[in-house]
Amino acid sequence: MSFQFKPSVAAESEITWRDLFRLGPEADPFWYRVRATQLDFLARYFPFTLAVAVGNASVVLAALAHKAPPGILVAWMVIQTAMAVHFVRRLIREARSGKPTPATRRYTRQVVLEMGLVGACWGLMFAFMIPALEPSQLALVVGMTLVGIGTTAYSTAVFPVGALALSGPIALGTIAGILEADWPHGTYVLIILGAFLMVIVRGNVLTTFAFLARLKTQDRLLEQEEVVRLLLKEFDANGNEWLFELGRDGCITFATSKFADAVGRPIEEIIGQPWTRFVADPESLGELREIARNGQPFRDLLIRSTVNGELRWWSVSGTPKYDADGRLAGYRGVGSDITDRQKSAERIAELATFDSLTGLVNRRVIHTAIADGLHGPTGVALLFVDLDRFKAINDSLGHSAGDQLLVEVAGRLRAVVGAAGQVGRLGGDEFAIVLRAADAAAATELGEQVIAELSRPFALGGTDARIGASVGLALGPEDGTSVEALMRAADLALYDVKGKGRGTVRRYDREMHARAEARRALELDLRSALEQGQIALVYQPIVDALDERVVGFEALMRWRHPVHGEISPSVFIPIAEDIGIIGQLGLFAIDEALRTAARWPRHIKISVNLSSLQFDQPGLVEDIAAALRRHGVEPRRLELELTESVFLDQRDSTVRTLARLRELGVGFALDDFGTGYSSLGYLQKVEFNRIKIDQSFVRASVQDGNESTAIIQAIIALADRLGMETTAEGTETRAEFEAMRRLGCAQVQGFYFGRPMSAEDAMRHLARSEPLIAIDPQEIGELDFDLADLEPTDAVSPPRSGAEAYGRSPAAGVPPTVPLP
């Protein structure tokens, strides 16, 4: 340690120079401890200090007895005696009470003032009396002064403020007296006195620094211990982990209450027991013994134990501890019960392999089975099985019934396939079967067995439900050399069979891929067809059966592709529904049809087909209302044609939308009546204005006579009873028209009265079919055409094809032009 006034780095980092002369804030616990310790230090060394002071006073009085005025000596003695008695009485009082006086700032300042008074009395005495002393007496007084200062420095070593108050006046009085005495050796004495004072002050400063730093460290350690204690208490009360310690003999020397809970025994029965007593699994026991034998640390060691007959899983971590000689003294560590987590991990692993509902393997395992088959010598057959009419069962009977159906389907598939292959669920109502060593014939036969088995009725909650199945088949490596390629081939085969009637097995061929690529190209083109003006509407007349006058038009959509020409609605409408743009196309059809109808006489109606998917479109009613206002068309002139697909989901939102459209004033027509499964039921769901009799009945009424005629008569009678009109679709010959008129059908529609035509041709058609005398003069002004338009024009060329929702299919043998009535 150097002679400089510089404390250790550790002390200086904790305490500043300013702290040496502070009494600290009143309410600060640390500074209260500092003041209390300083006052206790003074009290502890007071007897020693008092004895030295008495001896020093005796020597001084002996030297100054004949030199000092009696009054000064008496006053000095009285003050010193009074202060000594005051200090002694305080110590006695504190000793009797058993409690020291509280270390407040006020009391500490009082003690400092009292020490300063004592020091001032000594300093004044020396300042007045030293100049009158002989050199020998002066040397004695200076020596005793040094002894007194040293004593006070020792007894106030940790109290710099008190030391300065007591020793400072004594040193100053002594120095002043020596300077006044003009002693020949005074300079040397002052140098010695100054050096002594520096040593005393340095020791006092360094001691106080160390004292304050130690208290600071103790406070921090106490705080840390309290935090650790609270954390351990919180850890044991609320945490899932437990703490433990093992001795050199492997017995448990310490454990928290959570460990007692984990082993199901009181803590008293655990302490002192070998830890091996609580590990029942031989494998875990052997691993732990090997680790302990080598003194190695371990982390997250998985241990199986049995507690009250139940298998539990623990995760344990431990660190070896050593004695003073470096020998292994045991282990300390932490553990936790991870049984729930382990069960969850096992469940996750199971879910990664099996479908949770059916118990079949999932897509991941199917992928592996396909890959193994592709790399095997015999190849692999992959069958994709899709359930027919599953959605209808799910929606009508509820999701629980749908889940039960999937479980029973899985059981039947297992029974059919057996040990010949692997059955898995890909998701939803789609399953996969992987067969090893199966050729096309065997795989097809198994697919037919699957269809037959799944076509048998299912008993769901007391109700017999019937579904079917479609199967797509692909063989590897012929149809695909990778898992992805083979699954793509099977999926294309399944898509093909679903598009061609369902209920059969179809194997993949190259043309399916070409069709899929062509469809993908059409999807891309269809997305931009509307913006590029390729989508247009044509209008087919609807004629009154009595006077053969036009009463309305049905708007039909056409796509004129720049490369492929006119594409049938039966092709592009399903694509539009699949890719999600049917709503956009439907709104275009309504807006364009109303724009055209605005130019027609007010009694001419416009019919527009509405896809079932448009009911999923938010704001459908608002969009239709806005289009009616925009073009100034009365709502009663707009008729929306619906098919039974609108009602298949049986959703309340669909019924609400139809009700709002009815409130708007829009009419409804039920299209293709008689071809669905429950058309009569739909008449109860919506208030239809018109029923459209399917063209198959119209054509059959002329060809096979009585049976179809009876059906049409029943439909017309039903419509009359319900206050609805009827329209016969697909009337292509005069004989069919006369038959429909004779049966009482109100309106007819078909090629006989006009093929689908452009808006301009529809206007001309109206002009020719409406006698001028029959037209309201007010309506003449609403017809936007010139007299030149009244001249005859060529008949409109027939379209190449159509669709049920947005077009009509031309019948074979119809001439290219049809005479107008």
C-alpha positions in Angstrom: 0.0 0.0 0.0 1.5 3.4 -1.0 1.8 6.3 1.2 -0.6 8.3 -1.0 -4.1 9.1 0.2 -5.5 6.5 -2.3 -7.8 3.7 -1.2 -8.0 0.3 -3.0 -9.7 0.1 -6.3 -12.5 -2.0 -4.9 -13.1 0.5 -2.0 -13.0 3.5 -4.3 -15.5 1.9 -6.7 -18.0 1.5 -3.8 -17.3 4.8 -1.9 -16.4 8.4 -3.0 -14.3 11.0 -1.1 -17.5 12.9 -0.3 -18.9 9.9 1.5 -16.1 10.2 4.2 -17.6 13.4 5.6 -21.3 12.7 5.2 -23.8 11.7 7.7 -26.1 10.4 4.9 -29.8 10.7 4.3 -32.0 10.2 7.4 -34.2 7.4 5.9 -31.4 5.5 4.0 -30.9 2.1 5.7 -27.3 2.0 4.6 -26.3 5.3 6.1 -28.3 4.5 9.3 -26.0 1.4 9.6 -23.0 3.6 9.0 -23.9 6.1 11.7 -24.8 3.3 14.1 -21.5 1.5 13.6 -19.5 4.7 14.0 -21.3 5.6 17.2 -20.8 2.1 18.5 -17.1 2.3 17.6 -16.8 5.5 19.7 -18.6 3.9 22.6 -16.6 0.8 22.5 -13.2 2.6 22.7 -14.4 5.4 25.1 -12.9 3.8 28.2 -9.5 3.6 26.5 -9.8 7.1 25.2 -10.9 8.4 28.6 -7.9 6.8 30.4 -5.5 8.3 27.9 -7.2 11.7 28.2 -6.9 11.6 32.0 -3.2 10.7 31.9 -2.5 13.3 29.4 -4.4 15.9 31.4 -2.4 15.0 34.5 0.9 15.5 32.7 -0.2 18.8 31.2 -1.5 20.1 34.5 1.7 19.2 36.2 3.6 21.1 33.6 1.3 24.1 33.5 0.3 24.3 37.2 2.7 27.2 38.0 2.5 28.8 34.6 -1.2 29.1 33.8 -3.6 31.5 35.5 -5.7 29.6 38.1 -9.0 30.7 36.6 -8.2 29.3 33.2 -7.0 26.0 34.7 -10.2 25.7 36.8 -12.4 26.5 33.9 -10.6 24.0 31.7 -10.8 21.3 34.3 -14.5 21.9 34.9 -15.4 21.7 31.2 -13.3 18.5 30.7 -14.7 16.9 33.8 -18.3 17.8 32.8 -17.9 16.4 29.4 -16.3 13.2 30.7 -19.2 12.7 33.2 -21.7 13.4 30.4 -20.2 10.7 28.2 -20.0 8.2 31.0 -23.6 8.8 32.1 -24.8 8.3 28.5 -22.9 5.0 28.2 -24.4 3.8 31.5 -27.9 4.8 30.4 -27.5 2.9 27.2 -26.1 -0.1 28.9 -29.0 -0.2 31.4 -31.6 0.1 28.6 -29.9 -2.5 26.5 -30.5 -0.3 23.4 -28.2 2.3 22.0 -29.4 5.7 21.2 -31.0 5.8 17.7 -28.3 6.8 15.2 -30.2 9.7 13.8 -28.6 12.6 12.0 -29.5 14.9 14.8 -27.9 12.7 17.5 -24.8 12.1 15.4 -24.4 15.9 14.9 -24.7 16.4 18.6 -21.9 13.9 19.3 -19.7 15.6 16.7 -20.3 19.0 18.4 -19.5 17.5 21.8 -16.3 16.1 20.5 -15.5 19.4 18.9 -16.1 21.2 22.3 -13.6 18.8 24.0 -11.0 19.3 21.2 -11.5 23.1 21.3 -10.8 23.2 25.1 -7.6 21.3 24.6 -6.6 23.4 21.6 -7.2 26.7 23.4 -5.3 25.6 26.4 -2.2 24.7 24.3 -2.5 27.9 22.3 -2.5 30.1 25.4 -0.1 28.1 27.6 2.7 26.7 25.3 4.4 30.1 24.8 5.0 30.4 28.6 6.7 27.0 28.9 10.3 26.1 29.2 11.8 24.1 26.3 11.8 20.9 28.4 8.2 21.5 29.4 7.3 22.3 25.8 8.8 19.0 24.5 6.7 17.2 27.1 3.5 18.9 26.2 4.1 18.3 22.5 4.8 14.7 23.1 1.6 14.3 25.1 -0.2 16.1 22.4 1.0 13.6 19.8 -0.1 10.8 22.1 -3.5 12.4 22.5 -4.0 12.9 18.8 -2.9 9.3 18.1 -5.3 8.0 20.7 -8.3 10.0 19.3 -7.3 8.9 15.7 -7.4 5.3 16.8 -10.7 5.6 18.7 -12.3 7.6 15.8 -10.7 5.6 12.9 -14.0 5.0 11.2 -15.5 8.4 12.0 -13.6 11.1 10.1 -16.0 13.8 11.0 -15.6 13.1 14.7 -11.8 12.7 14.4 -11.6 16.1 12.7 -13.8 17.7 15.3 -11.7 16.3 18.2 -8.2 16.2 16.9 -8.3 19.2 14.6 -8.6 21.9 17.3 -5.9 20.2 19.4 -3.5 20.1 16.4 -4.2 23.7 15.5 -3.9 25.0 19.1 -0.5 23.2 19.5 0.8 24.6 16.2 -0.3 28.1 17.1 1.4 27.8 20.5 4.7 26.6 19.1 4.7 29.4 16.5 4.0 32.0 19.3 6.7 30.6 21.6 9.4 31.2 19.0 11.2 28.0 20.1 14.6 27.5 18.4 13.7 24.0 17.5 10.1 24.8 16.7 10.5 24.3 13.0 11.7 20.7 13.4 8.9 20.1 15.9 6.3 21.4 13.4 7.7 19.2 10.7 7.6 16.2 13.0 4.0 17.1 14.1 2.9 17.6 10.4 4.3 14.3 9.3 2.7 12.6 12.2 -0.6 14.2 11.4 -0.4 13.1 7.8 0.2 9.5 8.8 -2.7 9.7 11.2 -5.0 11.3 8.7 -4.0 8.8 6.0 -4.7 5.9 8.2 -8.0 7.3 9.2 -9.0 7.9 5.6 -8.0 4.5 4.4 -9.7 2.8 7.4 -12.9 4.7 6.8 -12.8 3.9 3.1 -12.4 0.2 3.9 -15.1 0.4 6.6 -17.7 2.0 4.3 -16.8 -0.3 1.4 -17.3 -3.3 3.7 -20.7 -2.1 4.8 -21.6 -1.5 1.2 -20.6 -5.0 0.3 -22.4 -6.5 3.2 -25.6 -4.6 2.2 -25.3 -5.8 -1.3 -24.7 -9.4 -0.2 -27.7 -9.2 2.2 -29.8 -7.8 -0.6 -28.6 -10.6 -2.9 -29.3 -13.2 -0.3 -32.7 -11.8 0.2 -33.4 -11.9 -3.5 -32.1 -15.5 -3.7 -34.2 -16.5 -0.7 -37.3 -14.9 -2.3 -36.5 -16.5 -5.7 -36.0 -19.9 -4.1 -39.2 -19.5 -2.2 -41.0 -18.5 -5.3 -39.3 -21.2 -7.3 -40.4 -23.8 -4.8 -43.9 -22.5 -4.4 -44.8 -21.8 -8.1 -42.2 -23.5 -10.2 -42.3 -27.0 -11.7 -38.7 -27.7 -11.0 -37.1 -28.9 -7.7 -33.6 -28.6 -6.2 -31.6 -31.4 -4.8 -28.1 -32.2 -3.3 -26.4 -35.6 -3.1 -23.7 -36.5 -0.7 -20.5 -38.5 -1.5 -22.4 -41.7 -0.7 -25.2 -40.9 -3.1 -27.7 -40.1 -0.4 -30.0 -37.1 -0.7 -28.8 -34.4 1.6 -31.2 -31.6 0.5 -34.4 -31.4 -1.5 -37.1 -28.9 -2.0 -40.8 -29.7 -1.3 -41.4 -30.0 -5.1 -39.2 -33.1 -5.1 -41.2 -34.6 -2.3 -44.4 -34.0 -4.4 -42.7 -35.6 -7.4 -41.9 -38.9 -5.6 -45.1 -38.8 -3.6 -43.5 -39.0 -0.1 -42.9 -36.6 2.8 -39.6 -34.7 2.7 -38.6 -36.3 6.0 -38.6 -39.7 4.4 -36.5 -38.5 1.5 -33.5 -36.9 3.2 -30.8 -39.4 3.8 -32.2 -41.9 1.3 -30.1 -43.2 -1.7 -31.3 -41.5 -4.9 -31.3 -44.9 -6.6 -34.4 -45.7 -4.5 -36.5 -43.3 -6.5 -35.4 -44.5 -10.0 -37.1 -47.7 -11.1 -36.0 -47.8 -14.7 -32.8 -50.0 -15.1 -31.6 -48.1 -18.2 -31.9 -44.7 -16.5 -30.3 -46.2 -13.3 -27.3 -47.5 -15.2 -26.8 -44.3 -17.0 -26.9 -42.2 -13.8 -24.4 -44.6 -12.1 -22.0 -44.3 -14.9 -22.1 -40.5 -14.9 -21.7 -40.4 -11.1 -18.8 -42.8 -11.2 -16.9 -40.5 -13.5 -17.9 -37.3 -11.8 -19.3 -35.8 -14.9 -21.9 -33.1 -15.1 -25.2 -34.0 -16.8 -27.9 -31.9 -18.4 -31.6 -32.7 -19.2 -31.1 -36.3 -18.6 -34.4 -38.2 -19.2 -35.3 -40.5 -16.4 -38.3 -42.8 -16.1 -39.7 -43.4 -12.6 -42.8 -45.0 -11.1 -44.8 -43.0 -8.6 -47.8 -44.7 -7.0 -47.9 -47.2 -9.8 -47.9 -44.5 -12.5 -45.1 -44.0 -15.1 -43.5 -40.6 -14.7 -40.8 -38.8 -16.7 -38.2 -36.6 -15.1 -35.7 -34.2 -16.7 -32.6 -33.9 -14.4 -29.5 -31.7 -14.6 -26.6 -31.9 -12.1 -23.1 -30.5 -11.4 -20.5 -32.2 -9.3 -19.2 -30.5 -6.1 -15.8 -31.0 -4.6 -14.3 -30.7 -1.1 -11.2 -28.7 -0.1 -8.9 -31.6 -1.3 -10.5 -31.6 -4.7 -12.3 -34.9 -4.1 -15.9 -35.5 -5.4 -18.2 -34.6 -2.6 -21.5 -35.2 -4.3 -23.8 -33.5 -6.7 -26.2 -30.5 -6.7 -28.8 -30.0 -9.4 -32.3 -29.3 -10.5 -35.0 -31.5 -11.9 -38.6 -31.3 -13.1 -41.5 -33.6 -13.9 -42.0 -33.5 -17.7 -44.6 -36.3 -17.9 -47.2 -34.1 -19.6 -44.6 -32.7 -22.0 -43.4 -36.2 -22.8 -46.9 -37.4 -23.5 -47.5 -34.4 -25.7 -44.3 -35.2 -27.6 -45.4 -38.8 -28.1 -48.8 -37.5 -29.2 -47.2 -35.1 -31.7 -45.1 -38.0 -33.0 -48.2 -40.0 -33.4 -50.0 -37.2 -35.2 -47.0 -36.9 -37.5 -47.7 -40.4 -38.6 -51.5 -41.1 -38.1 -54.6 -39.2 -38.9 -56.3 -38.3 -35.6 -59.8 -38.9 -36.7 -59.6 -42.2 -38.7 -56.5 -43.7 -37.4 -55.2 -44.2 -40.9 -51.6 -43.1 -41.8 -51.3 -39.5 -43.0 -49.9 -37.9 -46.1 -46.3 -38.1 -44.8 -46.4 -41.9 -44.5 -48.1 -42.2 -47.9 -45.2 -40.3 -49.4 -42.7 -42.6 -47.8 -44.7 -45.7 -49.0 -44.8 -44.4 -52.6 -41.0 -43.6 -52.5 -40.3 -47.1 -51.2 -42.4 -48.6 -54.0 -40.8 -46.5 -56.7 -37.4 -47.7 -55.6 -38.5 -51.3 -55.3 -38.2 -53.9 -58.1 -42.0 -54.4 -58.5 -43.1 -50.8 -58.8 -46.1 -49.3 -57.1 -49.8 -48.5 -57.7 -51.4 -45.4 -56.3 -55.2 -45.0 -56.0 -56.8 -41.7 -55.0 -60.2 -42.2 -53.5 -62.6 -39.2 -53.3 -66.1 -39.6 -51.7 -69.1 -38.5 -53.8 -71.9 -36.5 -52.1 -69.9 -36.3 -48.8 -70.5 -32.5 -48.5 -74.3 -33.0 -48.8 -74.1 -35.6 -45.9 -71.9 -33.3 -43.9 -74.2 -30.3 -44.3 -77.5 -32.1 -43.9 -76.6 -34.4 -40.9 -74.0 -32.2 -39.3 -70.2 -32.4 -38.9 -70.3 -35.1 -36.2 -72.2 -37.4 -38.6 -69.6 -36.5 -41.3 -66.8 -37.5 -38.9 -68.5 -40.8 -38.2 -68.9 -41.4 -41.9 -65.2 -40.8 -42.5 -64.3 -43.3 -39.7 -66.6 -45.9 -41.2 -65.1 -45.3 -44.6 -61.6 -45.8 -43.2 -62.7 -49.1 -41.7 -64.2 -50.4 -45.0 -61.0 -49.3 -46.9 -58.9 -51.3 -44.4 -61.1 -54.3 -44.9 -60.9 -54.1 -48.7 -57.2 -53.5 -49.0 -56.1 -55.7 -46.1 -52.4 -56.6 -46.2 -52.1 -55.9 -49.9 -51.2 -52.2 -49.4 -51.2 -49.1 -47.2 -54.4 -47.0 -46.7 -54.1 -43.3 -45.7 -56.1 -40.2 -45.4 -54.8 -37.2 -47.4 -57.3 -34.7 -45.9 -61.0 -33.9 -46.1 -62.8 -36.7 -47.8 -59.9 -37.8 -49.9 -58.0 -41.1 -49.3 -55.0 -42.8 -50.8 -54.2 -46.5 -51.3 -50.6 -47.6 -52.0 -50.2 -51.1 -53.5 -46.9 -52.9 -53.9 -46.5 -55.4 -56.7 -49.8 -54.6 -58.4 -50.4 -54.3 -62.1 -53.0 -52.1 -63.8 -55.7 -54.9 -63.9 -55.3 -55.8 -60.2 -55.3 -52.2 -59.1 -58.4 -51.4 -61.2 -60.1 -54.4 -59.7 -59.3 -53.3 -56.2 -60.6 -49.8 -57.1 -63.9 -51.2 -58.3 -64.1 -53.2 -55.0 -63.6 -49.9 -53.1 -66.4 -48.2 -55.0 -68.8 -51.1 -54.5 -68.0 -51.2 -50.8 -68.4 -47.5 -50.3 -71.6 -47.4 -52.3 -73.4 -49.6 -49.6 -75.5 -47.6 -47.1 -73.9 -46.2 -44.0 -75.9 -46.1 -40.7 -75.4 -42.7 -39.3 -77.4 -42.0 -36.1 -80.4 -44.1 -37.2 -80.3 -42.7 -40.7 -79.1 -44.6 -43.8 -76.8 -42.4 -45.8 -75.6 -43.3 -49.3 -72.5 -41.9 -50.9 -70.3 -43.1 -53.7 -66.6 -42.9 -54.6 -64.4 -42.0 -57.5 -61.0 -43.5 -58.0 -58.0 -42.1 -59.8 -55.2 -44.6 -60.6 -51.6 -44.1 -61.4 -48.8 -46.7 -61.7 -45.2 -46.1 -61.0 -42.7 -45.7 -62.5 -44.7 -45.7 -65.7 -46.9 -42.7 -64.9 -44.4 -40.9 -62.7 -40.8 -41.6 -61.5 -41.1 -39.4 -58.4 -43.5 -39.1 -55.5 -44.8 -35.7 -56.6 -45.1 -36.9 -60.3 -47.1 -40.0 -59.4 -49.4 -38.2 -57.0 -50.0 -35.6 -59.6 -50.9 -38.3 -62.1 -53.3 -40.0 -59.7 -54.9 -36.6 -58.9 -55.3 -35.8 -62.6 -57.0 -39.2 -63.1 -59.3 -38.5 -60.2 -60.1 -35.1 -61.6 -60.9 -36.6 -65.0 -63.3 -39.3 -63.6 -65.1 -36.7 -61.4 -65.6 -34.5 -64.5 -67.1 -37.4 -66.5 -69.7 -38.8 -64.2 -68.0 -40.1 -61.0 -68.4 -43.5 -59.6 -65.7 -45.3 -61.7 -62.0 -46.0 -61.7 -59.9 -44.2 -64.3 -56.2 -44.7 -64.9 -53.9 -41.7 -65.8 -53.0 -41.2 -69.4 -50.9 -38.5 -71.1 -53.9 -36.8 -72.5 -55.1 -35.9 -69.0 -51.9 -34.0 -68.5 -52.4 -32.2 -71.8 -56.0 -31.3 -70.7 -54.8 -30.1 -67.4 -52.2 -27.9 -69.0 -54.8 -26.6 -71.4 -57.1 -25.8 -68.5 -54.4 -24.0 -66.7 -53.8 -21.9 -69.8 -57.5 -21.1 -70.0 -57.5 -20.1 -66.3 -54.8 -17.6 -67.0 -56.6 -16.3 -70.1 -59.9 -16.1 -68.3 -58.5 -13.9 -65.6 -57.9 -11.1 -68.1 -60.7 -11.9 -70.6 -63.1 -9.4 -69.1 -60.6 -6.6 -69.1 -59.7 -7.3 -72.7 -63.3 -7.2 -73.8 -63.5 -10.9 -74.7 -66.6 -11.6 -72.6 -69.9 -10.5 -74.0 -73.6 -11.1 -73.6 -76.1 -12.5 -76.1 -79.9 -12.5 -75.6 -82.4 -15.3 -76.4 -86.0 -14.3 -76.8 -88.7 -15.6 -74.5 -92.1 -15.7 -76.3 -95.7 -15.6 -75.0 -97.3 -18.9 -76.0 -100.7 -17.4 -76.9 -99.8 -14.5 -79.3 -96.2 -15.5 -80.0 -94.9 -12.0 -79.0 -91.6 -11.5 -77.3 -92.1 -10.9 -73.5 -88.5 -11.0 -72.5 -84.9 -12.1 -73.1 -82.5 -14.4 -71.3 -79.0 -13.0 -71.1 -76.3 -15.6 -71.9 -72.6 -15.2 -71.6 -70.1 -15.8 -74.4 -66.3 -15.9 -74.3 -64.6 -15.2 -77.7 -61.0 -16.3 -77.2 -58.5 -14.6 -79.6 -56.9 -18.0 -80.4 -59.4 -20.7 -79.6 -62.5 -18.8 -80.9 -65.7 -19.1 -79.0 -65.4 -21.2 -75.8 -68.4 -22.9 -74.4 -69.8 -21.7 -71.1 -69.9 -25.3 -70.0 -66.1 -25.0 -70.1 -65.3 -21.6 -68.8 -68.0 -21.1 -66.2 -66.8 -24.0 -64.0 -63.3 -22.6 -64.4 -64.5 -19.2 -63.3 -66.1 -20.8 -60.2 -63.0 -22.8 -59.4 -60.6 -19.8 -59.6 -62.9 -17.4 -57.8 -63.9 -14.9 -60.4 -67.5 -16.0 -61.0 -68.6 -13.1 -58.8 -66.9 -10.6 -61.1 -68.3 -12.2 -64.2 -71.8 -12.4 -62.6 -71.9 -8.7 -61.7 -70.7 -7.9 -65.2 -73.6 -10.0 -66.7 -76.2 -8.2 -64.5 -74.9 -4.7 -65.2 -74.5 -5.3 -69.0 -78.0 -7.0 -69.2 -79.6 -4.1 -67.4 -77.8 -1.5 -69.6 -79.2 -3.3 -72.6 -82.7 -3.7 -71.1 -82.9 0.0 -70.4 -83.4 0.6 -74.2 -86.3 -1.9 -74.4 -90.0 -1.3 -73.9 -91.0 -1.4 -70.2 -93.0 -4.6 -70.5 -90.0 -6.6 -71.8 -88.2 -8.5 -69.0 -84.6 -9.5 -68.8 -83.5 -12.8 -67.2 -79.9 -13.3 -65.8 -78.5 -16.5 -64.4 -77.1 -16.4 -60.9 -74.4 -18.9 -59.8 -74.7 -20.4 -56.4 -71.2 -19.2 -55.6 -72.3 -15.6 -56.0 -74.2 -15.9 -52.8 -70.8 -16.0 -51.0 -70.1 -12.6 -52.4 -70.5 -9.8 -49.8 -72.7 -6.9 -51.0 -74.5 -8.9 -53.7 -77.9 -7.3 -53.0 -76.4 -3.8 -52.8 -74.5 -4.3 -56.1 -77.8 -5.4 -57.9 -79.7 -2.5 -56.4 -77.0 -0.1 -57.6 -77.1 -1.5 -61.1 -80.9 -1.1 -61.3 -80.6 2.5 -60.2 -77.7 3.2 -62.5 -79.6 2.1 -65.6 -83.0 3.2 -64.5 -84.6 -0.3 -64.8 -87.5 -1.2 -62.6 -86.7 -4.2 -60.3 -89.8 -6.1 -61.6 -88.3 -6.3 -65.0 -85.2 -8.2 -63.7 -85.6 -12.0 -63.2 -82.8 -14.0 -61.6 -82.6 -17.6 -62.7 -81.5 -20.1 -60.0 -80.6 -23.7 -60.1 -80.9 -26.3 -57.3 -77.2 -25.9 -56.5 -78.1 -22.6 -54.7 -79.9 -24.7 -52.1 -77.5 -27.6 -51.6 -75.6 -26.0 -48.8 -78.8 -25.2 -46.9 -77.3 -22.0 -45.4 -79.4 -19.4 -43.6 -77.4 -16.7 -45.3 -78.6 -17.8 -48.7 -82.2 -17.7 -47.7 -81.7 -14.2 -46.2 -80.1 -12.9 -49.4 -83.0 -14.3 -51.5 -85.4 -12.6 -49.1 -83.7 -9.2 -49.5 -83.7 -9.5 -53.3 -87.4 -10.3 -53.1 -87.9 -7.2 -51.0 -86.0 -5.3 -53.7 -88.7 -6.3 -56.2 -86.6 -8.7 -58.2 -88.3 -11.9 -59.5 -86.9 -15.5 -59.5 -87.1 -18.4 -61.9 -86.3 -22.0 -61.0 -84.2 -23.2 -63.9 -84.0 -26.8 -65.2 -87.0 -27.9 -63.1 -87.5 -31.6 -62.8 -83.9 -32.7 -63.3 -82.7 -32.3 -59.7 -83.2 -34.6 -56.7 -85.7 -32.5 -54.8 -86.9 -29.7 -57.0 -90.3 -29.7 -55.3 -88.7 -28.9 -52.0 -87.1 -25.8 -53.4 -90.5 -24.3 -54.2 -91.1 -24.1 -50.5 -87.8 -22.2 -49.9 -88.3 -19.3 -52.3 -91.2 -17.5 -53.8 -90.5 -18.1 -57.4 -92.3 -16.2 -60.2 -91.6 -18.8 -62.9 -90.6 -22.4 -63.4 -88.5 -23.3 -66.4 -89.3 -26.8 -67.7 -86.2 -28.5 -68.8 -85.7 -29.0 -72.6 -85.4 -32.8 -72.1 -89.1 -33.0 -71.2 -90.0 -30.7 -74.1 -88.3 -32.8 -76.6 -89.6 -36.1 -75.1 -93.2 -34.8 -75.2 -93.1 -35.0 -79.0 -91.0 -38.1 -79.3 -92.3 -40.6 -76.7 -95.7 -39.1 -76.0 -97.7 -39.8 -72.9 -95.1 -40.1 -70.1 -93.3 -36.8 -70.7 -96.6 -35.1 -71.5 -98.0 -36.2 -68.1 -95.0 -34.8 -66.3 -95.3 -31.5 -68.1 -99.0 -31.3 -67.3 -98.2 -32.0 -63.6 -95.6 -29.2 -63.6 -97.9 -26.7 -65.2 -100.8 -27.6 -62.8 -98.4 -27.3 -59.8 -97.2 -23.9 -61.1 -100.8 -22.7 -61.6 -101.7 -23.8 -58.1 -98.7 -21.9 -56.6 -99.4 -18.8 -58.7 -96.3 -19.2 -60.9 -95.8 -19.1 -64.7 -94.1 -21.8 -66.7 -91.5 -21.5 -69.5 -90.7 -24.4 -71.8 -86.9 -24.4 -72.6 -85.4 -25.7 -75.8 -88.4 -25.3 -78.1 -86.8 -25.9 -81.4 -89.6 -27.0 -83.8 -93.2 -25.9 -84.5 -94.4 -29.2 -83.3 -92.7 -28.8 -79.9 -94.1 -25.2 -79.6 -97.7 -26.4 -80.4 -97.4 -29.2 -77.9 -96.3 -26.8 -75.2 -99.1 -24.3 -76.0 -101.6 -27.1 -76.1 -100.5 -28.3 -72.6 -101.0 -24.8 -71.2 -97.4 -23.6 -70.9 -97.4 -19.8 -70.6 -94.1 -19.0 -72.3 -91.6 -20.8 -74.6 -87.9 -20.3 -75.3 -85.8 -22.0 -78.0 -84.2 -21.8 -81.4 -87.5 -21.9 -83.1 -88.1 -18.3 -82.0 -84.6 -17.1 -82.1 -81.1 -18.1 -81.3 -79.0 -16.1 -78.8 -78.2 -12.8 -80.4 -76.4 -9.6 -79.9 -78.0 -6.6 -78.2 -78.4 -4.8 -81.5 -80.1 -7.9 -83.1 -82.3 -8.2 -80.1 -83.5 -4.6 -80.7 -84.3 -5.4 -84.3 -86.0 -8.6 -83.3 -88.2 -6.6 -81.0 -89.1 -4.1 -83.7 -90.2 -6.9 -86.1 -92.1 -8.9 -83.5 -94.1 -6.0 -82.0 -96.9 -4.5 -84.1 -96.7 -0.7 -83.9 -100.3 -0.5 -83.0 -99.7 -2.6 -79.9 -96.9 -0.3 -78.6 -97.7 2.4 -76.1 -96.8 5.8 -77.7 -94.9 6.6 -74.6 -92.7 3.5 -75.1 -91.9 4.5 -78.7 -89.7 7.3 -77.4 -87.8 4.8 -75.2 -86.7 2.7 -78.2 -83.3 3.8 -79.2 -83.0 3.0 -82.9 -83.5 4.6 -86.3 -86.2 3.7 -88.9 -83.4 2.3 -91.0 -83.0 -0.4 -88.4 -86.5 -1.7 -89.3 -85.2 -3.2 -92.5 -84.8 -7.0 -92.5 -81.4 -8.4 -91.6 -79.8 -11.8 -91.9 -80.6 -14.2 -89.1 -78.0 -14.5 -86.4 -75.5 -17.3 -86.7 -75.9 -20.0 -84.1 -73.3 -20.2 -81.3 -70.9 -23.1 -81.2 -72.0 -24.3 -77.7 -73.5 -23.2 -74.4 -73.8 -24.0 -70.7 -76.7 -24.6 -68.3 -76.0 -21.6 -66.1 -74.9 -19.0 -68.7 -75.9 -20.5 -72.1 -77.9 -23.2 -74.0 -76.7 -26.2 -76.0 -77.9 -26.3 -79.6 -79.7 -29.4 -80.7 -78.3 -31.5 -83.5 -80.0 -31.1 -86.9 -81.2 -27.6 -86.4 -80.8 -25.5 -89.5 -78.3 -22.7 -89.5 -81.0 -20.0 -89.9 -84.5 -20.0 -88.4 -87.4 -18.0 -89.9 -88.8 -15.4 -87.6 -92.6 -15.6 -86.8 
